[in-house]
Amino acid sequence: MASNSKLLVVIGATGTQGGSVVETFLQEPGWTIRGLTRNPGSAAAQALQARGVEMVAADVDDVASLLAAFAGAHTIFSMTDFWTGFFNPANQAKLAPGQTLMEWAHDYELQQGKNILAAANQTPGLQRLIYSALSYASKWSRGKYTHVYHYDAEGRAVDYATSHYPELMEKTSVIQIGMYLTNTLWMSHYQPKKDQNGVYVFSNKFPANCKVPLIAPRDDTGPFVKALVSLDPGKNLLAYRETLTFAEYADVWGRVLGVKTKYVALGPDEPWGALPDTIKLDIEEGVGYFTEFGADGGDPSVVHPKDLGVPIDLGTVADWIGKQDWSAVL
């Protein structure tokens, strides 16, 4: 590492959010990047190594491994992943009596967040932590929506850090990633279905007037993190390209692809596509939370991209749609 360069440590460097951060900072002079992965021998890790990223083995379940991996860091980008724990069938055997897999995955992700925070708090010379999280739905809904487990695990971690590591939080900014645009590319319950009239019908539980913050995580996370690193810490950013209703999104999608579209808001008792029963409560309460309290939950600390005061050129939702391969959907 050059003596005048700053070390950025990226958790999840081979993934979506972390990969975007790596891609952005590879283009930034004055930075050296260390990527964390459980498997430095993977093809993805080796590809980053070939581009000059130092890839090291670390496990967010193991504080000691994080302490070693964080050594010398100027900045850490941190993220945890609820769904990896949830979708691993081996974890079914780890449930306590009466515990659901969603509850277990919540506790598991929360502990991973605590591990990262404990290690970051013990890292000498750390100047900045960028912590990827989501809104604390149980808290900001005042106990109305308590089953949005994949939000609460991350929101609780931030609250934990605030109470346990106040000095660390003085050099921390939180980034709340908006709804992935890739949901409509990969998830069947967000994808349109072509009806008998040739119209592509989007249908989900969001009311037609509910604005949703939309982000292309692989493209956009890095630029937002770059902006946060350039600013004073203490930000709580809701990160997105645009906020659109699903009715507006359907219109944009149809216009870009040259097809007819419409949006149908499903009623509370209507089935939502092939949404699995195991995650139905979490996802549907999440919609209720967005609808009633907004994507920021009414949290007064949340700022939006326009509030940062620095230019972030991400393009539009239409730009992103036009670059994707929709053949499987069309």
Backbone as numpy.savetxt, mean C-alpha at the origin, in Angstrom:
# Nx Ny Nz CAx CAy CAz Cx Cy Cz
30.16 1.67 -0.59 29.32 2.86 -0.59 30.19 4.10 -0.59
29.93 5.00 -1.52 30.71 6.23 -1.58 30.53 7.02 -0.30
31.61 7.71 0.12 31.58 8.37 1.42 30.54 9.47 1.50
30.18 10.07 0.37 29.23 11.17 0.38 27.83 10.73 0.00
27.59 9.43 -0.14 26.26 8.96 -0.52 25.47 8.59 0.72
24.16 8.67 0.61 23.25 8.33 1.70 22.68 6.95 1.42
22.56 6.14 2.46 22.06 4.79 2.30 20.56 4.75 2.52
19.85 4.28 1.50 18.41 4.02 1.58 18.21 2.52 1.71
17.55 2.10 2.77 17.22 0.70 2.96 15.74 0.51 2.61
15.45 -0.45 1.75 14.10 -0.66 1.24 13.60 -2.04 1.62
12.58 -2.08 2.46 11.92 -3.34 2.77 10.99 -3.67 1.59
10.99 -4.93 1.19 10.14 -5.33 0.07 10.67 -4.83 -1.26
11.98 -4.83 -1.43 12.59 -4.25 -2.63 12.17 -4.97 -3.91
11.84 -6.25 -3.81 11.45 -7.00 -5.01 9.94 -6.97 -5.23
9.19 -6.25 -4.37 7.75 -6.19 -4.49 7.26 -4.95 -5.21
5.99 -4.66 -5.04 5.36 -3.57 -5.78 5.76 -2.21 -5.25
5.45 -1.93 -3.98 5.77 -0.62 -3.42 7.29 -0.44 -3.30
7.96 -1.41 -2.69 9.41 -1.30 -2.53 10.13 -1.24 -3.86
9.66 -2.01 -4.84 10.27 -1.98 -6.16 10.17 -0.62 -6.81
9.06 0.07 -6.58 8.90 1.42 -7.12 9.87 2.39 -6.46
10.06 2.23 -5.15 11.02 3.09 -4.44 12.43 2.86 -4.96
12.79 1.60 -5.14 14.12 1.28 -5.68 14.29 1.92 -7.05
13.30 1.75 -7.92 13.39 2.27 -9.28 13.60 3.78 -9.29
12.88 4.48 -8.43 13.01 5.94 -8.37 14.39 6.36 -7.88
14.87 5.74 -6.80 16.13 6.19 -6.21 17.35 5.70 -6.97
17.19 4.70 -7.83 18.30 4.34 -8.72 18.63 5.48 -9.68
17.64 6.33 -9.91 17.84 7.46 -10.82 18.31 8.71 -10.08
18.42 8.64 -8.75 18.77 9.81 -7.94 20.24 9.78 -7.56
21.00 10.77 -7.93 22.41 10.81 -7.51 22.52 11.00 -6.00
23.58 10.47 -5.44 23.84 10.68 -4.02 23.23 9.64 -3.11
22.63 8.60 -3.70 22.01 7.55 -2.89 22.61 6.19 -3.24
22.78 5.38 -2.21 23.08 3.96 -2.35 21.89 3.19 -1.79
21.52 2.11 -2.46 20.31 1.39 -2.07 20.66 0.00 -1.58
20.09 -0.34 -0.45 20.17 -1.69 0.08 18.75 -2.27 0.10
18.53 -3.34 -0.60 17.22 -3.98 -0.66 17.15 -5.16 0.28
16.04 -5.28 1.00 15.85 -6.39 1.92 14.93 -7.43 1.30
15.30 -8.67 1.44 14.50 -9.76 0.91 14.76 -11.01 1.74
13.78 -11.89 1.77 14.00 -13.17 2.46 14.88 -14.09 1.63
14.92 -13.84 0.33 15.65 -14.75 -0.56 16.53 -13.97 -1.52
17.75 -13.63 -1.11 18.66 -12.89 -2.01 19.02 -13.66 -3.27
18.78 -14.96 -3.29 19.10 -15.75 -4.47 18.01 -15.80 -5.50
16.86 -15.16 -5.23 15.76 -15.18 -6.20 16.14 -14.41 -7.45
15.45 -14.71 -8.53 15.74 -14.03 -9.79 15.52 -12.53 -9.68
14.46 -12.14 -8.97 14.17 -10.70 -8.82 15.27 -10.01 -8.03
15.74 -10.67 -6.95 16.81 -10.08 -6.15 18.11 -9.99 -6.94
18.40 -11.03 -7.71 19.63 -11.03 -8.50 19.59 -9.95 -9.58
18.43 -9.71 -10.14 18.29 -8.67 -11.16 18.58 -7.29 -10.56
18.10 -7.05 -9.35 18.39 -5.77 -8.69 19.86 -5.66 -8.32
20.44 -6.77 -7.87 21.87 -6.79 -7.53 22.69 -6.38 -8.76
22.29 -6.88 -9.92 23.02 -6.57 -11.15 22.93 -5.10 -11.52
21.93 -4.42 -11.00 21.75 -3.00 -11.29 22.37 -2.11 -10.21
23.06 -2.73 -9.27 23.77 -1.94 -8.27 23.10 -1.84 -6.92
22.01 -2.59 -6.73 21.35 -2.60 -5.43 22.00 -3.69 -4.56
22.39 -3.33 -3.36 22.92 -4.31 -2.42 21.75 -5.09 -1.85
21.66 -6.36 -2.17 20.55 -7.18 -1.69 21.01 -8.03 -0.51
20.30 -7.89 0.61 20.68 -8.62 1.81 19.48 -9.39 2.35
19.77 -10.49 3.01 18.72 -11.30 3.61 18.26 -10.66 4.92
16.97 -10.52 5.07 16.38 -10.03 6.31 14.94 -10.51 6.37
14.44 -10.64 7.58 13.10 -11.18 7.80 12.39 -10.26 8.78
11.24 -9.74 8.38 10.52 -8.83 9.26 9.96 -9.53 10.49
10.04 -10.85 10.54 9.69 -11.58 11.75 10.84 -11.63 12.75
12.00 -11.13 12.37 13.21 -11.29 13.16 13.89 -9.93 13.35
13.76 -9.36 14.56 14.30 -8.03 14.82 15.81 -7.99 14.63
16.49 -9.05 15.05 17.96 -9.06 14.93 18.39 -8.94 13.48
17.69 -9.63 12.58 18.06 -9.53 11.16 17.79 -8.13 10.62
16.76 -7.47 11.12 16.46 -6.10 10.69 17.51 -5.12 11.21
17.93 -5.32 12.45 18.97 -4.45 13.01 20.24 -4.50 12.16
20.63 -5.70 11.76 21.82 -5.84 10.93 21.61 -5.20 9.56
20.42 -5.39 9.00 20.15 -4.86 7.65 20.00 -3.34 7.64
19.57 -2.76 8.77 19.38 -1.31 8.84 20.68 -0.55 9.15
21.74 -1.26 9.47 22.98 -0.61 9.91 23.46 0.41 8.87
23.70 1.63 9.30 24.22 2.67 8.42 23.17 3.42 7.63
21.89 3.10 7.83 20.83 3.70 7.02 20.66 5.18 7.33
20.55 5.97 6.30 20.10 7.35 6.40 18.58 7.38 6.38
18.00 6.57 5.48 16.55 6.53 5.29 16.12 5.07 5.16
14.98 4.76 5.74 14.37 3.43 5.59 12.99 3.60 4.99
12.70 2.82 3.95 11.33 2.69 3.48 10.79 1.37 4.01
9.68 1.46 4.73 9.13 0.30 5.42 7.72 0.00 4.92
7.44 -1.27 4.71 6.07 -1.69 4.43 5.87 -3.10 4.96
4.62 -3.40 5.29 4.22 -4.75 5.69 3.10 -5.19 4.76
2.81 -6.49 4.77 1.86 -7.03 3.80 0.91 -8.01 4.50
-0.31 -7.57 4.70 -1.34 -8.39 5.33 -1.61 -9.66 4.53
-1.70 -9.51 3.21 -2.24 -10.60 2.38 -1.29 -11.76 2.22
0.02 -11.53 2.33 0.95 -12.65 2.26 0.72 -13.62 3.40
0.54 -13.10 4.59 0.24 -13.96 5.72 -1.12 -14.62 5.60
-2.09 -13.88 5.11 -3.44 -14.41 5.01 -3.54 -15.55 4.00
-2.89 -15.40 2.86 -3.04 -16.38 1.79 -2.08 -17.56 1.89
-1.22 -17.58 2.90 -0.33 -18.73 3.10 -1.09 -19.83 3.82
-1.41 -20.95 3.15 -2.24 -21.98 3.80 -1.61 -22.57 5.05
-0.29 -22.49 5.16 0.37 -23.04 6.35 -0.05 -22.31 7.62
-0.50 -21.07 7.49 -0.85 -20.29 8.68 -2.19 -20.71 9.27
-2.97 -21.47 8.53 -4.25 -21.94 9.06 -4.04 -22.76 10.34
-2.93 -23.47 10.41 -2.65 -24.31 11.58 -2.21 -23.49 12.79
-1.97 -22.21 12.61 -1.47 -21.37 13.71 -2.58 -20.63 14.45
-3.83 -20.84 14.05 -4.93 -20.11 14.66 -5.16 -20.56 16.09
-5.44 -19.61 16.95 -5.87 -19.93 18.31 -7.33 -20.40 18.25
-7.80 -21.11 19.27 -9.20 -21.54 19.28 -10.15 -20.36 19.12
-11.05 -20.46 18.14 -12.02 -19.42 17.89 -11.52 -18.25 17.07
-10.26 -18.27 16.71 -9.69 -17.17 15.95 -9.87 -17.39 14.45
-10.25 -16.34 13.72 -10.35 -16.44 12.27 -9.00 -16.15 11.66
-8.84 -16.56 10.40 -7.58 -16.30 9.71 -7.37 -14.80 9.50
-8.46 -14.05 9.30 -8.33 -12.59 9.16 -7.80 -11.99 10.46
-8.30 -12.45 11.60 -7.81 -11.94 12.88 -6.34 -12.31 13.09
-6.00 -13.53 12.72 -4.60 -13.96 12.87 -3.69 -13.12 11.98
-4.10 -12.90 10.73 -3.27 -12.13 9.81 -3.12 -10.69 10.29
-4.16 -10.15 10.88 -4.06 -8.81 11.48 -2.98 -8.78 12.56
-3.03 -9.73 13.48 -2.06 -9.75 14.58 -0.64 -9.98 14.06
-0.53 -10.82 13.05 0.78 -11.14 12.47 1.39 -9.91 11.79
0.59 -9.21 11.00 1.12 -8.02 10.33 1.45 -6.92 11.35
0.60 -6.77 12.37 0.88 -5.77 13.39 2.21 -6.06 14.08
2.48 -7.34 14.37 3.75 -7.69 15.01 4.92 -7.40 14.09
4.75 -7.63 12.79 5.81 -7.29 11.85 6.10 -5.79 11.88
5.04 -4.99 11.93 5.23 -3.55 12.04 5.98 -3.17 13.30
5.62 -3.79 14.42 6.30 -3.52 15.68 7.78 -3.91 15.60
8.07 -5.02 14.92 9.47 -5.44 14.76 10.27 -4.41 13.98
9.70 -3.94 12.88 10.38 -2.94 12.06 10.62 -1.66 12.86
9.62 -1.23 13.59 9.74 0.00 14.37 10.78 -0.14 15.47
10.81 -1.31 16.12 11.80 -1.54 17.18 13.22 -1.47 16.61
13.42 -2.08 15.44 14.75 -2.07 14.83 15.12 -0.67 14.35
14.17 0.03 13.73 14.45 1.39 13.26 14.80 2.30 14.44
14.11 2.12 15.54 14.35 2.95 16.72 15.75 2.75 17.28
16.35 1.59 17.02 17.69 1.28 17.51 18.79 1.49 16.47
18.45 2.12 15.35 19.42 2.31 14.26 20.15 3.63 14.42
21.43 3.61 14.78 22.18 4.86 14.97 22.25 5.65 13.66
22.05 6.95 13.76 22.22 7.83 12.61 21.05 7.88 11.66
19.98 7.14 11.94 18.83 7.17 11.04 18.22 8.58 11.00
18.03 9.08 9.78 17.48 10.42 9.61 16.00 10.41 9.24
15.60 9.37 8.54 14.20 9.39 8.06 13.66 7.97 7.92
12.45 7.78 8.41 11.67 6.56 8.18 10.42 6.95 7.41
10.22 6.30 6.27 8.96 6.44 5.52 8.20 5.15 5.74
7.07 5.24 6.43 6.34 4.06 6.88 5.04 3.94 6.09
4.93 2.90 5.28 3.73 2.67 4.49 2.66 2.02 5.37
1.52 2.67 5.44 0.45 2.19 6.32 -0.90 2.48 5.67
-1.96 2.17 6.40 -3.31 2.46 5.95 -4.08 3.08 7.12
-5.24 3.59 6.84 -6.03 4.28 7.85 -6.50 3.31 8.95
-6.55 3.78 10.17 -6.97 2.99 11.33 -8.50 3.06 11.40
-9.15 2.13 10.70 -10.60 2.22 10.51 -11.38 2.12 11.82
-10.98 1.21 12.70 -11.69 1.07 13.98 -11.67 2.37 14.76
-10.51 3.02 14.78 -10.35 4.27 15.54 -11.14 5.41 14.92
-10.95 5.64 13.63 -11.53 6.83 13.02 -13.02 6.67 12.72
-13.51 5.44 12.72 -14.96 5.24 12.62 -15.60 5.19 14.00
-14.80 5.42 15.02 -15.25 5.40 16.41 -15.96 4.08 16.75
-15.31 2.99 16.31 -15.79 1.66 16.65 -16.90 1.12 15.79
-17.26 1.82 14.71 -18.33 1.32 13.85 -17.84 0.22 12.91
-16.65 0.42 12.33 -16.10 -0.55 11.38 -14.85 -1.17 12.00
-15.03 -2.35 12.58 -13.95 -2.99 13.34 -13.41 -4.24 12.66
-13.84 -4.52 11.45 -13.41 -5.74 10.76 -12.60 -5.45 9.50
-12.10 -4.22 9.35 -11.27 -3.90 8.20 -9.83 -4.23 8.61
-9.57 -5.53 8.73 -8.35 -6.00 9.38 -7.09 -5.52 8.66
-7.14 -5.49 7.33 -5.91 -5.15 6.61 -5.61 -3.65 6.69
-6.57 -2.84 7.07 -6.31 -1.44 7.40 -5.84 -1.30 8.84
-6.56 -1.92 9.76 -6.30 -1.71 11.17 -4.92 -2.20 11.61
-4.43 -3.28 11.00 -3.11 -3.78 11.37 -2.06 -2.71 11.15
-2.17 -1.97 10.07 -1.19 -0.94 9.74 -1.46 0.35 10.50
-2.75 0.70 10.65 -3.08 1.89 11.43 -2.69 1.74 12.89
-2.89 0.56 13.44 -2.51 0.32 14.84 -1.00 0.40 15.02
-0.24 -0.04 14.03 1.22 0.03 14.12 1.67 1.48 14.25
1.05 2.38 13.49 1.42 3.80 13.57 1.07 4.36 14.94
-0.10 4.00 15.47 -0.47 4.45 16.81 0.50 3.92 17.86
0.91 2.66 17.67 1.87 2.05 18.58 3.19 2.82 18.55
3.65 3.15 17.36 4.90 3.90 17.23 4.79 5.27 17.89
3.65 5.92 17.75 3.46 7.24 18.33 3.58 7.20 19.85
3.03 6.14 20.46 3.06 6.06 21.91 4.36 5.48 22.46
5.02 4.58 21.69 6.20 3.89 22.20 7.52 4.49 21.73
7.51 5.13 20.54 8.77 5.63 19.97 8.59 7.08 19.51
8.32 7.99 20.43 8.07 9.38 20.00 9.26 10.01 19.29
10.49 9.68 19.69 11.65 10.27 19.02 11.78 9.74 17.58
11.48 8.46 17.39 11.49 7.92 16.03 10.44 8.60 15.17
9.27 8.84 15.74 8.19 9.44 14.96 8.50 10.88 14.58
9.43 11.52 15.31 9.82 12.87 14.93 10.58 12.90 13.61
11.12 11.75 13.19 11.81 11.69 11.90 11.09 10.75 10.92
9.81 10.55 11.16 9.01 9.63 10.34 7.94 10.37 9.57
7.72 9.96 8.33 6.51 10.33 7.59 5.78 9.06 7.20
4.47 9.12 7.25 3.62 7.99 6.90 3.07 8.20 5.50
3.07 7.14 4.71 2.44 7.19 3.39 1.33 6.16 3.35
0.12 6.64 3.16 -1.05 5.77 3.01 -1.31 5.62 1.50
-1.04 4.42 1.01 -1.21 4.16 -0.43 -2.70 4.01 -0.74
-3.17 4.73 -1.75 -4.57 4.65 -2.14 -4.93 3.31 -2.75
-6.14 3.21 -3.26 -6.59 1.95 -3.86 -5.80 1.67 -5.14
-5.30 0.46 -5.24 -4.50 0.06 -6.39 -5.34 0.08 -7.67
-4.87 0.81 -8.66 -5.50 0.72 -9.98 -5.43 -0.70 -10.54
-4.41 -1.44 -10.16 -4.26 -2.80 -10.65 -5.36 -3.73 -10.16
-6.16 -3.30 -9.18 -7.29 -4.14 -8.75 -8.20 -4.48 -9.92
-8.41 -3.49 -10.80 -9.31 -3.75 -11.93 -8.65 -4.59 -13.01
-7.35 -4.74 -12.92 -6.62 -5.57 -13.89 -6.52 -7.02 -13.42
-6.44 -7.21 -12.09 -6.14 -8.53 -11.55 -7.27 -9.18 -10.75
-8.18 -8.40 -10.20 -9.18 -8.95 -9.28 -10.55 -9.00 -9.93
-11.10 -10.20 -10.00 -12.33 -10.39 -10.76 -13.50 -9.58 -10.21
-13.55 -9.36 -8.88 -14.71 -8.64 -8.33 -14.64 -7.13 -8.61
-13.51 -6.66 -9.15 -13.43 -5.26 -9.58 -13.49 -5.13 -11.10
-13.45 -6.22 -11.81 -13.40 -6.17 -13.28 -14.80 -6.05 -13.89
-14.88 -5.40 -15.05 -16.18 -5.30 -15.72 -16.56 -6.62 -16.39
-17.85 -6.81 -16.54 -18.39 -7.98 -17.27 -19.19 -7.46 -18.47
-18.95 -8.06 -19.62 -19.63 -7.63 -20.84 -21.05 -8.19 -20.86
-22.05 -7.31 -21.01 -23.43 -7.78 -21.03 -23.88 -8.11 -22.45
-25.14 -8.50 -22.59 -25.65 -8.96 -23.89 -25.70 -7.85 -24.93
-25.59 -6.60 -24.48 -25.61 -5.47 -25.41 -24.21 -4.97 -25.74
-23.21 -5.72 -25.28 -21.83 -5.32 -25.55 -21.30 -4.23 -24.65
-22.01 -3.94 -23.57 -21.59 -2.91 -22.62 -20.78 -3.57 -21.51
-19.64 -2.98 -21.16 -18.82 -3.49 -20.07 -19.32 -2.87 -18.76
-19.85 -3.73 -17.90 -20.51 -3.28 -16.68 -19.59 -3.48 -15.48
-19.20 -2.37 -14.85 -18.50 -2.42 -13.58 -19.54 -2.46 -12.47
-19.37 -3.34 -11.50 -20.32 -3.39 -10.39 -19.60 -3.77 -9.11
-19.76 -2.94 -8.10 -19.26 -3.26 -6.77 -20.09 -2.51 -5.74
-19.66 -2.55 -4.48 -20.48 -2.00 -3.40 -20.27 -0.51 -3.15
-19.37 0.13 -3.88 -19.18 1.56 -3.69 -20.36 2.34 -4.26
-20.96 3.25 -3.50 -22.00 4.11 -4.08 -21.46 4.88 -5.28
-22.34 5.20 -6.20 -21.90 5.83 -7.45 -21.26 7.19 -7.22
-21.51 7.83 -6.06 -20.95 9.16 -5.79 -19.77 9.13 -4.83
-19.25 7.95 -4.52 -18.16 7.83 -3.54 -16.82 7.98 -4.24
-16.07 9.02 -3.87 -14.76 9.25 -4.45 -13.73 8.30 -3.83
-12.89 7.72 -4.69 -11.89 6.75 -4.26 -10.52 7.23 -4.72
-9.51 7.26 -3.83 -8.16 7.66 -4.25 -7.49 6.53 -5.00
-7.08 6.75 -6.22 -6.55 5.70 -7.09 -5.06 5.94 -7.36
-4.29 4.87 -7.29 -2.84 4.97 -7.46 -2.34 3.78 -8.27
-1.33 4.02 -9.08 -0.61 2.93 -9.76 0.62 2.65 -8.91
0.57 1.66 -8.01 1.60 1.55 -6.97 3.00 1.31 -7.49
3.13 0.57 -8.58 4.47 0.29 -9.11 5.09 1.53 -9.73
4.27 2.39 -10.26 4.77 3.62 -10.89 4.89 4.78 -9.91
3.98 4.85 -8.95 3.78 6.09 -8.19 4.38 6.10 -6.80
4.57 4.94 -6.18 5.05 4.94 -4.79 6.41 5.63 -4.68
7.32 5.29 -5.58 8.66 5.87 -5.53 8.66 7.39 -5.60
7.97 8.00 -6.58 7.94 9.46 -6.62 7.37 10.09 -5.36
6.34 9.46 -4.77 5.81 10.01 -3.52 6.83 9.90 -2.39
7.52 8.76 -2.30 8.53 8.60 -1.26 9.66 9.61 -1.45
10.08 9.79 -2.68 11.10 10.80 -2.98 10.67 12.18 -2.47
9.42 12.52 -2.71 8.91 13.82 -2.25 8.94 13.90 -0.73
8.51 12.84 -0.06 8.48 12.85 1.41 9.89 12.95 1.99
10.84 12.28 1.37 12.22 12.34 1.86 12.78 13.76 1.71
12.33 14.48 0.70 12.84 15.84 0.46 12.24 16.88 1.39
11.18 16.51 2.09 10.45 17.44 2.95 10.74 17.15 4.42
10.34 18.07 5.27 10.45 17.83 6.70 9.61 16.61 7.08
10.04 15.84 8.08 9.25 14.68 8.50 7.95 15.10 9.18
7.16 14.11 9.55 5.91 14.38 10.24 4.69 14.41 9.34
4.88 14.10 8.05 3.74 14.07 7.14 2.95 12.76 7.29
1.66 12.82 7.05 0.79 11.65 6.98 0.04 11.76 5.66
0.64 11.23 4.61 0.19 11.48 3.24 -0.74 10.38 2.74
-1.89 10.79 2.23 -2.74 9.88 1.46 -2.31 10.03 0.01
-1.71 8.99 -0.55 -1.04 9.08 -1.85 -1.93 8.53 -2.96
-2.12 9.32 -4.01 -2.95 8.89 -5.13 -2.69 9.76 -6.35
-3.06 9.22 -7.53 -3.01 10.01 -8.78 -4.21 10.93 -8.88
-5.38 10.32 -8.73 -6.64 11.05 -8.84 -7.65 10.42 -7.90
-8.64 11.20 -7.51 -9.81 10.62 -6.85 -10.96 10.61 -7.85
-11.52 9.43 -8.04 -12.64 9.26 -8.96 -13.69 8.39 -8.30
-14.95 8.59 -8.67 -15.97 7.60 -8.35 -15.80 6.42 -9.31
-16.37 5.28 -8.97 -16.28 4.17 -9.90 -17.09 4.43 -11.16
-18.12 5.26 -11.07 -18.85 5.65 -12.28 -17.93 6.46 -13.19
-17.16 7.37 -12.61 -16.21 8.15 -13.40 -15.11 7.26 -13.95
-14.62 6.32 -13.13 -13.58 5.41 -13.60 -14.08 4.60 -14.79
-15.31 4.09 -14.70 -15.87 3.31 -15.81 -15.92 4.14 -17.09
-16.30 5.42 -16.96 -16.35 6.30 -18.13 -14.97 6.49 -18.74
-13.96 6.73 -17.89 -12.60 6.92 -18.39 -12.10 5.65 -19.05
-12.31 4.53 -18.41 -11.87 3.24 -18.94 -12.48 2.98 -20.32
-13.77 3.23 -20.44 -14.43 3.02 -21.73 -13.93 3.97 -22.80
-13.71 5.21 -22.42 -13.24 6.19 -23.39 -11.84 5.84 -23.91
-10.95 5.43 -23.00 -9.59 5.10 -23.41 -9.57 3.86 -24.30
-10.39 2.86 -23.97 -10.36 1.60 -24.70 -11.36 1.55 -25.85
-12.18 2.59 -25.98 -13.10 2.66 -27.10 -14.26 1.69 -27.00
-14.75 1.44 -25.78 -15.89 0.54 -25.58 -16.94 1.24 -24.73
-18.17 0.70 -24.77 -19.25 1.26 -23.95 -19.18 0.66 -22.54
-19.39 1.51 -21.56 -19.31 1.06 -20.17 -20.45 1.68 -19.36
-20.69 1.08 -18.20 -21.54 1.71 -17.20 -21.16 1.15 -15.84
-21.57 1.87 -14.81 -21.31 1.41 -13.45 -22.62 1.15 -12.73
-22.68 0.02 -12.03 -23.84 -0.34 -11.25 -23.40 -0.54 -9.80
-23.96 0.26 -8.90 -23.65 0.11 -7.47 -24.53 -1.00 -6.91
-23.90 -2.03 -6.35 -24.64 -3.15 -5.80 -25.26 -2.79 -4.45
-26.43 -3.36 -4.20 -27.11 -3.14 -2.92 -26.46 -3.96 -1.82
-26.80 -3.67 -0.56 -26.15 -4.34 0.57 -26.33 -5.85 0.59
-27.41 -6.34 0.02 -27.67 -7.79 0.04 -27.32 -8.49 -1.26
-26.81 -7.74 -2.23 -26.44 -8.35 -3.51 -25.03 -8.94 -3.43
-24.82 -10.09 -4.05 -23.47 -10.67 -4.03 -22.52 -9.84 -4.87
-21.28 -9.77 -4.39 -20.24 -8.99 -5.08 -19.31 -9.96 -5.79
-19.66 -10.33 -7.01 -18.83 -11.19 -7.84 -18.41 -12.45 -7.11
-17.13 -12.77 -7.24 -16.59 -13.97 -6.63 -15.81 -13.65 -5.36
-16.21 -12.59 -4.65 -15.53 -12.21 -3.42 -15.62 -13.34 -2.40
-14.47 -13.89 -1.98 -14.51 -15.05 -1.08 -15.15 -14.69 0.26
-15.88 -15.64 0.83 -16.51 -15.40 2.12 -15.51 -15.05 3.21
-14.27 -15.58 3.10 -13.28 -15.37 4.15 -12.86 -13.91 4.26
-12.97 -13.15 3.17 -12.55 -11.75 3.22 -13.71 -10.78 2.99
-14.92 -11.30 2.83 -16.07 -10.47 2.47 -16.31 -9.37 3.50
-16.29 -9.72 4.79 -16.59 -8.74 5.83 -15.57 -7.61 5.83
-14.30 -7.96 5.71 -13.23 -6.97 5.67 -13.43 -6.00 4.51
-13.64 -6.54 3.31 -13.74 -5.70 2.12 -14.99 -4.84 2.15
-16.12 -5.43 2.54 -17.38 -4.68 2.52 -17.41 -3.63 3.63
-16.83 -3.92 4.79 -16.75 -2.88 5.82 -15.79 -1.77 5.37
-14.76 -2.14 4.61 -13.88 -1.13 4.06 -14.61 -0.16 3.16
-15.52 -0.69 2.35 -16.34 0.17 1.49 -17.22 1.08 2.35
-17.82 0.51 3.40 -18.63 1.31 4.30 -17.83 2.43 4.95
-16.61 2.12 5.32 -15.73 3.11 5.94 -15.42 4.24 4.97
-15.03 3.88 3.74 -14.76 4.88 2.70 -16.00 5.76 2.48
-17.16 5.10 2.38 -18.39 5.81 2.04 -18.78 6.81 3.13
-18.68 6.37 4.37 -19.16 7.19 5.48 -18.13 8.17 6.00
-16.86 7.77 6.03 -15.84 8.58 6.67 -14.79 9.12 5.70
-14.81 8.65 4.46 -13.83 9.07 3.48 -12.57 8.24 3.56
-11.77 8.30 2.52 -10.56 7.49 2.47 -9.58 7.85 3.57
-9.64 9.10 4.06 -8.74 9.51 5.14 -9.37 9.30 6.51
-10.60 8.80 6.54 -11.26 8.52 7.81 -11.63 9.75 8.62
-11.39 10.93 8.07 -11.58 12.14 8.85 -10.41 12.46 9.77
-9.31 11.74 9.63 -8.11 11.96 10.43 -7.55 13.34 10.08
-7.51 14.27 11.03 -7.08 15.64 10.69 -5.60 15.75 10.34
-4.81 14.71 10.64 -3.37 14.80 10.32 -3.08 14.47 8.87
-4.05 13.91 8.14 -3.80 13.46 6.78 -3.66 14.66 5.84
-2.63 14.59 4.98 -2.46 15.58 3.92 -2.59 14.86 2.58
-2.86 15.65 1.54 -3.06 15.12 0.20 -1.91 15.57 -0.69
-1.75 14.94 -1.85 -0.60 15.28 -2.70 -0.44 16.78 -2.97
-1.56 17.46 -3.19 -1.47 18.90 -3.49 -0.94 19.71 -2.31
-1.05 19.14 -1.10 -0.62 19.86 0.10 0.89 19.81 0.30
1.59 18.93 -0.42 3.02 18.77 -0.18 3.83 19.96 -0.68
3.34 20.62 -1.70 4.04 21.81 -2.19 5.23 21.51 -3.07
5.35 20.25 -3.52 6.42 19.90 -4.46 5.79 19.20 -5.65
6.34 19.39 -6.85 5.75 18.77 -8.04 5.98 17.27 -8.04
4.93 16.53 -8.34 5.01 15.07 -8.48 4.26 14.72 -9.77
5.00 14.39 -10.80 4.42 14.15 -12.12 4.13 12.66 -12.27
2.86 12.30 -12.12 2.48 10.89 -12.16 1.69 10.52 -13.40
1.22 11.48 -14.13 0.28 11.16 -15.19 -1.12 10.98 -14.62
-2.04 10.60 -15.47 -3.45 10.48 -15.08 -3.86 9.02 -15.02
-5.04 8.79 -14.49 -5.62 7.44 -14.52 -5.80 6.98 -15.96
-6.21 7.88 -16.83 -6.36 7.53 -18.24 -5.02 7.10 -18.84
-3.96 7.79 -18.48 -2.63 7.40 -18.97 -2.31 5.96 -18.57
-2.57 5.64 -17.30 -2.27 4.29 -16.81 -3.12 3.25 -17.54
-4.40 3.49 -17.71 -5.28 2.55 -18.40 -4.76 2.27 -19.80
-4.34 3.32 -20.48 -3.89 3.17 -21.85 -2.61 2.35 -22.01
-1.85 2.20 -20.93 -0.58 1.44 -21.00 -0.73 -0.02 -20.63
-1.92 -0.45 -20.19 -2.09 -1.82 -19.70 -2.59 -2.76 -20.80
-2.37 -4.05 -20.60 -2.88 -5.08 -21.48 -4.21 -5.59 -20.91
-5.31 -5.21 -21.52 -6.65 -5.56 -21.03 -7.25 -6.73 -21.80
-6.43 -7.45 -22.55 -6.98 -8.51 -23.42 -7.75 -9.56 -22.63
-7.28 -9.89 -21.43 -7.98 -10.91 -20.64 -9.34 -10.42 -20.17
-9.49 -9.12 -19.99 -10.76 -8.55 -19.55 -11.70 -8.32 -20.73
-11.13 -7.85 -21.82 -11.94 -7.54 -23.00 -12.34 -8.81 -23.76
